[in-house]
């Protein structure tokens, strides 16, 4: 009986690891965030502790996963992000990865508005799943 339980636990652990790898590599995402994202974004937790010291051009990304788009207090968002929030955009894996790869293109499609524009001009062509995994590992906003 103990062997069956141990085998079942091992199978669940391995399956979970496989899913995590498919979804992205948090360690690689942390490295990529430091190289590509922190020029514009910082990560400061709810207690005010700095996780990643970065720029203030973009909003704080602590708790971004599972949060409504354009929801950081005291940050001035572009009109299109505010419209996307009003339409119900929440940063899940699919929306986050699509957005960071082509922010303006994503908003134009999401809002069905060819005039929509994002304040984020940078396009993260590779590693979006890794950055998502890293930010998800920080928790905070869900």
Number of C-alpha atoms within 10 A of each C-alpha: 6 7 8 9 10 11 12 12 12 12 12 12 11 12 12 12 12 11 10 13 14 11 15 18 18 21 14 16 20 19 14 19 23 17 10 13 19 20 15 16 21 23 22 17 18 11 6 8 10 13 12 18 15 19 15 13 15 18 20 21 21 23 21 26 24 17 19 20 22 23 16 16 8 7 13 14 16 14 14 21 23 17 17 19 17 12 12 11 20 19 20 15 17 12 15 22 22 18 21 23 17 17 22 23 17 20 22 17 11 17 16 10 12 11 10 21 18 19 15 15 11 15 15 18 11 12 18 25 23 24 27 26 23 21 21 20 14 17 14 16 15 10
